[in-house]
Amino acid sequence: MNSVDKNSKFANVINEIKNNNYNNALILLSKITAEPNELYLEKKLYAAIYFKKEDWVKSVEYYYKILQIENKDLVALNNLGVALFKIGKFNEAINIFKKLLKIEKRPFNVYRSLGLTFKNIGKYEEAISNFLQALNIDKNNNSIKQDLINICNYHIPNETKNNDILNLNKKIIHLNNNLNFNNLIDSRFIKEFVIKNFDLLDKLKITYEECQIFRRNQTNLNCDRHFKIFNKFQIIPKYCFDCFKVQINLKNVKDLIKLFFVFNNIELKNNNIRKCVTETRENVSGNYKGYIFCTGLLDAKEVLKITSNEIKKTKLLPLKIDIKHGCTEFYNKFPEYKEINLDGEQNFKYSKEWQIIENSFDRKLPGILDHDKKVVGPTHNKINLSDILIIKNWLKYAKLIGDNTYLDICNRDFGQDFLDKLIKNQINFRKQN
């Protein structure tokens, strides 16, 4: 595109793309009658516009047209693979990335894309293999290291691999395999657990940018789709009206670690998705929280009862435990959505106009509602490398906000400098309130 003469009839289209005026670019491009020798450029422009607009279906259409003209177009192959991934056509995406791999001279991103795609369909060994190929190309790349760590939540590699991250993950699993969880309510035991695991981390040079520990079942809540709708149209998707969470607010980082063990071992009828987090979002109250996500109010009531009983067995004293709708972002926008009648009556109704918007959105993204295509879990319950790195982030977080209970657990240099930037505004918000 850069080689195109500025005085050509396509120049204005290119300028509009550069200025992110994609609709204007489409209008201008539609008025151009391309000559036979210009068809390649025309299709590249259409593809680029739709790709940047995140109209994945249209971009797939045009990238296939480009490849009919030039089957070794590196940008077209890469972007086609990405667009196919976005609409849930994972096997097609894999085939495209494999074609790209044969001709790409710098294949780091191709290996990573293959790894992420294999992970998304539950082929974890293939994912790991491609991540390792990427790491061999760029041994210091932090993103690919995080990809490897993330996959350890879902899968324990079948064989020993000559990789520091995977070997360390195995050591941590082995170290914690025989823990007596009934004793983990004891602060001294938690301190011993943290120090032993942290001793294994000393040689690992990595910044792990996660602050929440998930335990997932097979259920796909499809939250990516719901948030896209909310962010774009400022409406709450219909699915979310029947999504509830049991929320536990905690007073310090020590209690958060205790809750992690409760969550890791609690038995629930639906094996509900759960997470323990430090709150890094701005303008959201509370520092430490636990969430258990439920489908329907009846499920939430039962989970609340079981969880409350399990917490009572420990010395853990939460600040508050109650039932809320699924997402804080939604009720920040619609305060009336926050209020829940425990008898089941909704105070805030789903709008018919919203349904029309949702239907229109989904038509443009076929496959986005096909839950069977994505494998989101389940995670395993083994305490792994990811868990330990996140607990390390929790302790750094506690230090930053002035929660000195971290000193009772572990007093060392936690690193993880990304947290300093991440929660600066959030700390100011806490101080003001």
CORZI-V49687 format. One record per residue. N is the residue number from 1. RES is the residue in one small letter. PHI is phi in radians with two decimals (NA if undefined). Layout:
BEGIN
n->{N | N}
res->{RES | RES}
phi->{PHI | PHI}
END
This chain:
BEGIN
n->{1 | 2 | 3 | 4 | 5 | 6 | 7 | 8 | 9 | 10 | 11 | 12 | 13 | 14 | 15 | 16 | 17 | 18 | 19 | 20 | 21 | 22 | 23 | 24 | 25 | 26 | 27 | 28 | 29 | 30 | 31 | 32 | 33 | 34 | 35 | 36 | 37 | 38 | 39 | 40 | 41 | 42 | 43 | 44 | 45 | 46 | 47 | 48 | 49 | 50 | 51 | 52 | 53 | 54 | 55 | 56 | 57 | 58 | 59 | 60 | 61 | 62 | 63 | 64 | 65 | 66 | 67 | 68 | 69 | 70 | 71 | 72 | 73 | 74 | 75 | 76 | 77 | 78 | 79 | 80 | 81 | 82 | 83 | 84 | 85 | 86 | 87 | 88 | 89 | 90 | 91 | 92 | 93 | 94 | 95 | 96 | 97 | 98 | 99 | 100 | 101 | 102 | 103 | 104 | 105 | 106 | 107 | 108 | 109 | 110 | 111 | 112 | 113 | 114 | 115 | 116 | 117 | 118 | 119 | 120 | 121 | 122 | 123 | 124 | 125 | 126 | 127 | 128 | 129 | 130 | 131 | 132 | 133 | 134 | 135 | 136 | 137 | 138 | 139 | 140 | 141 | 142 | 143 | 144 | 145 | 146 | 147 | 148 | 149 | 150 | 151 | 152 | 153 | 154 | 155 | 156 | 157 | 158 | 159 | 160 | 161 | 162 | 163 | 164 | 165 | 166 | 167 | 168 | 169 | 170 | 171 | 172 | 173 | 174 | 175 | 176 | 177 | 178 | 179 | 180 | 181 | 182 | 183 | 184 | 185 | 186 | 187 | 188 | 189 | 190 | 191 | 192 | 193 | 194 | 195 | 196 | 197 | 198 | 199 | 200 | 201 | 202 | 203 | 204 | 205 | 206 | 207 | 208 | 209 | 210 | 211 | 212 | 213 | 214 | 215 | 216 | 217 | 218 | 219 | 220 | 221 | 222 | 223 | 224 | 225 | 226 | 227 | 228 | 229 | 230 | 231 | 232 | 233 | 234 | 235 | 236 | 237 | 238 | 239 | 240 | 241 | 242 | 243 | 244 | 245 | 246 | 247 | 248 | 249 | 250 | 251 | 252 | 253 | 254 | 255 | 256 | 257 | 258 | 259 | 260 | 261 | 262 | 263 | 264 | 265 | 266 | 267 | 268 | 269 | 270 | 271 | 272 | 273 | 274 | 275 | 276 | 277 | 278 | 279 | 280 | 281 | 282 | 283 | 284 | 285 | 286 | 287 | 288 | 289 | 290 | 291 | 292 | 293 | 294 | 295 | 296 | 297 | 298 | 299 | 300 | 301 | 302 | 303 | 304 | 305 | 306 | 307 | 308 | 309 | 310 | 311 | 312 | 313 | 314 | 315 | 316 | 317 | 318 | 319 | 320 | 321 | 322 | 323 | 324 | 325 | 326 | 327 | 328 | 329 | 330 | 331 | 332 | 333 | 334 | 335 | 336 | 337 | 338 | 339 | 340 | 341 | 342 | 343 | 344 | 345 | 346 | 347 | 348 | 349 | 350 | 351 | 352 | 353 | 354 | 355 | 356 | 357 | 358 | 359 | 360 | 361 | 362 | 363 | 364 | 365 | 366 | 367 | 368 | 369 | 370 | 371 | 372 | 373 | 374 | 375 | 376 | 377 | 378 | 379 | 380 | 381 | 382 | 383 | 384 | 385 | 386 | 387 | 388 | 389 | 390 | 391 | 392 | 393 | 394 | 395 | 396 | 397 | 398 | 399 | 400 | 401 | 402 | 403 | 404 | 405 | 406 | 407 | 408 | 409 | 410 | 411 | 412 | 413 | 414 | 415 | 416 | 417 | 418 | 419 | 420 | 421 | 422 | 423 | 424 | 425 | 426 | 427 | 428 | 429 | 430 | 431 | 432 | 433}
res->{m | n | s | v | d | k | n | s | k | f | a | n | v | i | n | e | i | k | n | n | n | y | n | n | a | l | i | l | l | s | k | i | t | a | e | p | n | e | l | y | l | e | k | k | l | y | a | a | i | y | f | k | k | e | d | w | v | k | s | v | e | y | y | y | k | i | l | q | i | e | n | k | d | l | v | a | l | n | n | l | g | v | a | l | f | k | i | g | k | f | n | e | a | i | n | i | f | k | k | l | l | k | i | e | k | r | p | f | n | v | y | r | s | l | g | l | t | f | k | n | i | g | k | y | e | e | a | i | s | n | f | l | q | a | l | n | i | d | k | n | n | n | s | i | k | q | d | l | i | n | i | c | n | y | h | i | p | n | e | t | k | n | n | d | i | l | n | l | n | k | k | i | i | h | l | n | n | n | l | n | f | n | n | l | i | d | s | r | f | i | k | e | f | v | i | k | n | f | d | l | l | d | k | l | k | i | t | y | e | e | c | q | i | f | r | r | n | q | t | n | l | n | c | d | r | h | f | k | i | f | n | k | f | q | i | i | p | k | y | c | f | d | c | f | k | v | q | i | n | l | k | n | v | k | d | l | i | k | l | f | f | v | f | n | n | i | e | l | k | n | n | n | i | r | k | c | v | t | e | t | r | e | n | v | s | g | n | y | k | g | y | i | f | c | t | g | l | l | d | a | k | e | v | l | k | i | t | s | n | e | i | k | k | t | k | l | l | p | l | k | i | d | i | k | h | g | c | t | e | f | y | n | k | f | p | e | y | k | e | i | n | l | d | g | e | q | n | f | k | y | s | k | e | w | q | i | i | e | n | s | f | d | r | k | l | p | g | i | l | d | h | d | k | k | v | v | g | p | t | h | n | k | i | n | l | s | d | i | l | i | i | k | n | w | l | k | y | a | k | l | i | g | d | n | t | y | l | d | i | c | n | r | d | f | g | q | d | f | l | d | k | l | i | k | n | q | i | n | f | r | k | q | n}
phi->{NA | -1.18 | -1.43 | -1.21 | -1.04 | -1.06 | -1.52 | -1.25 | -1.25 | -1.61 | -1.06 | -1.14 | -1.08 | -1.08 | -1.11 | -1.13 | -1.11 | -1.05 | -1.62 | 1.13 | -1.66 | -1.24 | -1.15 | -1.09 | -1.07 | -1.10 | -1.09 | -1.11 | -1.17 | -1.14 | -1.55 | -1.65 | -1.70 | -1.35 | -1.33 | -0.89 | -1.35 | -1.87 | -1.09 | -1.07 | -1.12 | -0.99 | -1.17 | -1.11 | -1.18 | -1.03 | -1.06 | -1.09 | -1.11 | -1.15 | -1.12 | -1.20 | -1.35 | 1.06 | -1.56 | -1.13 | -1.09 | -1.14 | -1.14 | -1.02 | -0.97 | -1.35 | -1.18 | -1.11 | -1.13 | -1.07 | -1.21 | -1.20 | -1.53 | -2.38 | -1.34 | -2.04 | -1.24 | -1.11 | -1.11 | -1.09 | -1.10 | -1.10 | -1.19 | -1.11 | -1.03 | -1.08 | -1.12 | -1.09 | -1.04 | -1.11 | -1.72 | 1.44 | -1.64 | -1.22 | -1.15 | -1.11 | -1.06 | -1.05 | -1.07 | -1.19 | -1.10 | -1.14 | -1.10 | -1.11 | -1.04 | -1.23 | -2.09 | -1.37 | -1.38 | -2.15 | -1.50 | -0.90 | -1.16 | -1.19 | -1.05 | -1.14 | -1.07 | -1.08 | -1.05 | -1.14 | -1.23 | -1.07 | -1.04 | -1.21 | -1.87 | 1.39 | -1.67 | -1.27 | -1.12 | -1.11 | -1.07 | -1.05 | -1.00 | -1.27 | -1.06 | -1.16 | -1.08 | -1.11 | -1.18 | -1.11 | -1.37 | -2.30 | -1.17 | -1.85 | -1.26 | -1.25 | -1.09 | -1.22 | -1.10 | -1.15 | -1.03 | -1.12 | -1.13 | -1.05 | -1.19 | -1.16 | -1.26 | -1.81 | -2.70 | -1.81 | -0.87 | -1.22 | -2.42 | -1.19 | -2.07 | -1.36 | -2.53 | -1.05 | -1.15 | -1.18 | -1.17 | -1.16 | -1.02 | -1.10 | -1.08 | -1.18 | -1.06 | -1.10 | -1.05 | -1.78 | -1.10 | -1.93 | -1.16 | -1.57 | -1.15 | -1.13 | -1.57 | -1.31 | -1.29 | -1.41 | -1.05 | -1.10 | -1.15 | -1.08 | -1.04 | -1.11 | -1.04 | -1.11 | -1.10 | -1.05 | -1.28 | -1.14 | -1.05 | -1.33 | -1.44 | -0.97 | -1.56 | -1.53 | -1.66 | -2.75 | -1.84 | -1.82 | -1.66 | -2.28 | -2.22 | -2.38 | -1.73 | -1.74 | -2.26 | -1.93 | -1.69 | -1.33 | -1.14 | -1.81 | -1.27 | 1.03 | -1.13 | -1.01 | -1.10 | -1.10 | -1.25 | -1.07 | -1.14 | -1.11 | -1.16 | -1.44 | -2.00 | 1.01 | -2.23 | -1.64 | -1.05 | -1.03 | -0.97 | -1.30 | -1.26 | -1.94 | -1.80 | -2.19 | -2.40 | -1.54 | -1.96 | -2.02 | -1.66 | -2.13 | -1.64 | -2.69 | -1.20 | -1.09 | -1.16 | -1.13 | -1.14 | -1.06 | -1.13 | -0.97 | -1.20 | -1.05 | -1.09 | -1.22 | -2.15 | -1.20 | -1.82 | -2.12 | -0.92 | -1.76 | 0.80 | -0.99 | -1.09 | -2.50 | -2.69 | -1.99 | -2.48 | -1.70 | -1.44 | -1.81 | -1.39 | -1.22 | 1.06 | -2.14 | -1.29 | 1.52 | -1.72 | -2.25 | -2.52 | -2.18 | -2.26 | -2.17 | -1.58 | -2.28 | -1.77 | 1.71 | -1.23 | -1.08 | -1.06 | -1.08 | -1.10 | -1.17 | -1.11 | -1.02 | -1.11 | -1.14 | -1.12 | -1.04 | -1.16 | -1.16 | -1.16 | -1.10 | -1.24 | -1.80 | -1.61 | -1.29 | -2.08 | -1.18 | -1.16 | -2.86 | -2.45 | -2.74 | -1.79 | -2.37 | -1.15 | -1.02 | -2.14 | -1.05 | -1.01 | -1.21 | -1.47 | -1.20 | -1.41 | -2.17 | -0.96 | -1.18 | -1.20 | -1.18 | -1.29 | -2.11 | -1.54 | -1.19 | -1.45 | 1.90 | -1.38 | -1.41 | -1.41 | -2.22 | -1.69 | -1.25 | -1.54 | -1.09 | -1.09 | -1.14 | -1.08 | -1.08 | -1.10 | -1.07 | -1.06 | -1.12 | -1.07 | -1.21 | -1.11 | -1.41 | -2.27 | -1.05 | 1.68 | -1.19 | -1.73 | -1.45 | -1.10 | -1.25 | -1.38 | -1.78 | -1.89 | -1.57 | -2.95 | -1.41 | -1.36 | -1.65 | -1.68 | -1.19 | -1.21 | -2.22 | -1.01 | -0.98 | -1.00 | -1.18 | -1.12 | -1.22 | -1.05 | -1.06 | -1.12 | -1.03 | -1.20 | -1.10 | -1.00 | -1.02 | -1.06 | -1.16 | -1.61 | 1.51 | -1.51 | -1.40 | -1.16 | -1.07 | -1.13 | -1.26 | -1.86 | -2.85 | -2.03 | -2.58 | -1.29 | -1.54 | 1.11 | 0.93 | -1.09 | -1.04 | -1.14 | -0.99 | -1.33 | -1.08 | -1.92 | -0.98 | -1.17 | -1.15 | -1.09 | -1.06 | -1.07 | -1.06 | -1.11 | -1.24 | -1.95}
END
